[in-house]
Amino acid sequence: MELKVDEKTVFAATGGKEFAPSLPAVIFLHGAGMDHSIWALQTRWFAWHGYGVLAIDLPGHGKSDGPAYETIDDMAAWVVRMIDACGAEKVSLVGHSMGSLVALAAAAEAGGRLSSLVLLGTAAAMPVHPDLLAATKSNDPVAWDLIVSWGFGKPAHFGMNRAPGMWMQGGGRSLLARAPVDVLGIDMAACDAWKRAPEAAARVTCPTVIVAGDRDMMTPVKAAAPLADAIPDAKTVILKECGHIMMVERPDETLDTLIRAISPRDLAF
């Protein structure tokens, strides 16, 4: 579906069912250089089990109008405006990697408007290696290879996709390759520069779940610990034999965790 934010068009996947603002909403935020399609294996369950789903393309990404925002704070402020635009009263925010920082910053501003927050592949700081940052800023395709290599856990380097015939690393590289020019560099620079995660975490008031992969080389489990300490009563779930892109590597386990985090009747870990 399409909606208007700041008089610009925003695209959101709805999980195969029309979005209804009267339902509790689940808003999915993708990572750097990605788009709504990274959530394809999780959104349908919520759409068909009583939720309104919006897996959005952030400005300048996927099918949404640009330009891309250059800071995490600007992206987060935009997300708060997008929540206003969609008309939902009860919202759960789900963010992955860069999207987790955006979700965290938005949650700090949104206060009681959020019913839950789920942060996947997150960290108290996301510094980017200078070589990778330079490659993304120059639109060098080597950046796609580096991100895919570091982003997927070692088991995913040798097949392991649960959908026969699908190649996780190839799919990840193709997703990054189709991002608009300069967007990946803008996103990675925004992650590298944002240092307010602990401060934002201390202002979160809704139930929060942090999801980490035990083989994640980009945001290791220990990197999220300061956020878990700062957010009151935050829960941490560690997925086994899993790297950074858990929605693809461990889709079922990721979905099960999201269901338990978002559905009030199953909020027990």
C-alpha positions in Angstrom: 0.0 0.0 0.0 1.0 3.6 -0.2 0.5 6.4 2.3 1.6 10.0 2.5 4.1 11.4 5.0 5.3 15.0 4.6 3.4 15.0 1.3 5.7 12.3 -0.1 4.7 8.7 -1.0 5.7 5.9 1.3 5.4 2.3 0.3 4.6 -0.4 2.9 4.0 -4.1 2.5 0.9 -5.3 4.4 1.4 -9.0 4.6 -1.2 -9.8 2.0 -4.1 -8.2 3.8 -5.5 -4.7 3.7 -4.2 -2.5 6.5 -6.8 -1.5 9.0 -5.9 1.3 11.4 -8.5 0.0 13.9 -6.3 -3.1 14.5 -3.2 -3.1 16.7 -0.4 -2.3 14.2 3.0 -3.9 13.8 5.5 -1.6 11.9 8.6 -3.3 10.6 11.8 -1.2 9.9 14.5 -2.6 7.7 18.3 -2.2 7.9 20.8 -0.3 6.0 20.5 -0.4 2.2 17.5 -2.8 2.5 13.7 -2.5 2.0 10.4 -4.0 3.1 11.1 -7.4 1.4 13.6 -8.5 4.1 10.5 -9.1 6.3 8.6 -11.2 3.8 8.7 -14.4 6.0 7.4 -12.7 9.1 4.7 -10.2 8.0 2.1 -12.6 6.8 1.5 -14.2 10.1 0.6 -11.0 11.8 -1.6 -9.8 8.9 -3.6 -12.9 9.1 -3.9 -13.1 12.9 -5.6 -9.8 13.8 -2.9 -7.2 13.3 -2.4 -4.4 10.8 1.0 -4.8 9.2 3.2 -2.1 7.7 6.7 -3.3 6.5 7.8 0.1 5.3 10.4 1.3 2.9 12.2 4.2 4.6 12.4 7.4 2.6 14.7 7.0 -0.4 14.6 3.2 -0.1 12.7 0.6 -2.1 9.5 2.2 -3.5 9.4 5.2 -1.2 10.1 8.7 -2.3 13.4 10.2 -1.4 15.7 11.6 -0.4 17.1 9.3 2.3 17.5 10.8 5.7 21.1 11.1 6.8 20.8 10.7 10.6 19.1 8.2 12.8 17.4 10.9 14.7 15.8 12.3 11.5 14.7 8.8 10.5 13.2 8.3 13.9 11.3 11.6 13.8 10.0 10.6 10.4 8.8 7.2 11.9 6.8 9.1 14.6 5.2 11.2 11.8 4.5 8.0 9.8 2.7 6.5 12.8 0.5 9.6 12.9 -0.2 9.3 9.2 -1.2 5.6 9.3 -3.9 6.3 11.9 -3.1 3.4 14.2 -3.6 3.9 17.9 -1.7 0.8 19.2 1.6 0.2 17.6 4.4 -2.3 18.0 7.8 -1.3 16.4 10.1 -4.0 15.1 13.5 -2.9 13.8 16.5 -4.7 12.4 20.1 -3.5 12.5 19.9 0.2 11.4 16.2 -0.1 11.8 16.6 -1.2 15.4 18.4 2.1 16.1 15.6 4.0 14.3 13.0 2.1 16.3 14.8 2.7 19.6 15.1 6.4 18.9 11.4 6.6 17.8 10.3 4.7 20.9 12.1 7.2 23.2 10.0 9.9 21.6 6.7 8.1 21.2 6.3 7.2 24.9 3.0 5.6 25.8 1.9 5.3 22.1 3.9 2.1 21.7 2.6 -1.2 23.0 5.9 -3.1 22.4 9.3 -2.8 20.9 11.5 -5.5 19.3 15.1 -4.8 18.4 16.8 -7.4 16.2 20.6 -7.4 15.5 21.0 -4.3 17.6 23.8 -2.7 19.6 24.6 0.2 21.9 26.9 1.5 19.2 27.2 0.5 15.5 30.7 1.6 14.4 31.4 0.7 10.8 34.9 -0.4 9.7 36.5 2.5 7.8 37.2 0.3 4.7 33.5 -0.8 4.5 32.3 2.8 5.1 34.6 4.0 2.3 33.3 1.3 0.0 29.7 2.1 0.7 30.2 5.9 0.2 31.9 5.3 -3.2 29.1 2.8 -4.3 31.8 0.1 -4.7 30.1 -3.3 -5.2 32.7 -4.9 -2.9 30.6 -3.4 0.0 27.8 -5.7 -0.9 30.1 -8.7 -0.7 31.6 -7.6 2.7 28.2 -7.0 4.2 26.8 -10.3 3.0 29.9 -12.2 4.2 29.9 -10.6 7.7 26.1 -10.4 7.9 25.3 -14.1 7.5 26.5 -16.6 10.1 28.9 -19.3 9.0 26.3 -22.0 8.6 24.5 -19.7 6.0 27.7 -19.6 4.0 27.2 -23.3 3.1 23.6 -23.4 2.1 21.2 -24.0 5.0 18.2 -22.1 3.5 15.0 -23.7 4.6 13.4 -22.9 1.2 14.9 -25.4 -1.3 16.8 -23.9 -4.1 17.2 -20.5 -2.4 20.7 -18.9 -1.8 20.8 -16.7 1.3 24.0 -14.8 0.4 23.0 -14.3 -3.2 19.6 -13.0 -2.2 21.2 -10.6 0.3 23.7 -9.3 -2.2 20.9 -8.7 -4.8 18.9 -6.8 -2.2 21.8 -4.5 -1.5 22.6 -4.1 -5.2 19.2 -2.8 -6.1 19.3 0.0 -3.5 19.3 3.5 -5.0 22.7 5.0 -5.6 24.4 6.5 -2.4 21.7 5.1 -0.1 23.8 2.3 1.5 26.6 4.8 2.2 24.2 7.3 3.8 22.7 4.5 6.0 26.1 3.2 7.1 27.4 6.6 7.9 24.2 7.3 10.0 24.8 4.1 12.0 28.5 4.9 12.5 27.7 8.4 13.7 24.8 7.7 16.1 25.9 7.5 19.8 22.7 8.1 21.6 21.4 4.6 21.9 22.0 4.2 25.7 20.3 7.6 26.3 17.3 6.6 24.1 17.1 3.2 25.8 16.7 4.8 29.2 13.6 6.6 28.0 11.8 3.6 26.6 8.7 2.7 28.6 7.1 -0.1 26.7 7.8 -3.9 26.9 11.0 -4.6 24.9 12.6 -7.7 23.5 16.1 -7.8 22.1 16.8 -10.6 19.6 20.4 -11.5 18.9 22.2 -14.2 16.9 24.9 -16.2 18.6 27.0 -16.1 15.4 26.4 -12.4 14.7 29.7 -10.8 13.7 28.2 -7.3 13.0 26.3 -6.8 16.2 27.5 -9.5 18.7 25.4 -10.5 21.6 27.5 -8.5 24.1 27.1 -5.3 22.0 23.4 -5.2 22.9 23.9 -5.8 26.7 24.1 -2.1 27.6 20.7 -1.6 26.0 19.2 -4.5 27.8 20.5 -3.0 31.1 19.2 0.4 30.3 15.6 -0.5 29.2 13.4 -1.4 32.2 12.6 -5.1 32.2 13.9 -5.7 28.7 14.1 -9.4 27.7 16.9 -10.8 25.5 16.5 -13.8 23.2 19.5 -15.4 21.6 18.9 -17.5 18.5 21.3 -20.4 18.0 23.5 -21.0 15.0 22.4 -17.6 13.7 24.1 -14.5 12.3 23.0 -10.9 11.8 20.2 -11.4 9.3 18.1 -13.7 11.5 14.8 -13.0 9.6 16.3 -15.0 6.7 18.7 -17.4 8.6 16.2 -18.4 11.2 12.8 -17.3 10.0 10.7 -19.6 12.1 12.5 -18.9 15.3 12.4 -15.2 14.5 8.7 -15.3 13.9 8.1 -17.3 17.1 10.0 -14.7 19.1 8.1 -11.8 17.5 4.8 -13.5 18.3 5.7 -13.9 21.9 7.0 -10.3 22.1 4.0 -8.6 20.5 1.0 -10.7 21.4 -0.1 -9.9 25.0 -1.3 -13.4 25.5 2.1 -14.8 24.8 4.4 -12.2 26.4 6.3 -14.7 28.5 9.9 -15.8 27.9 
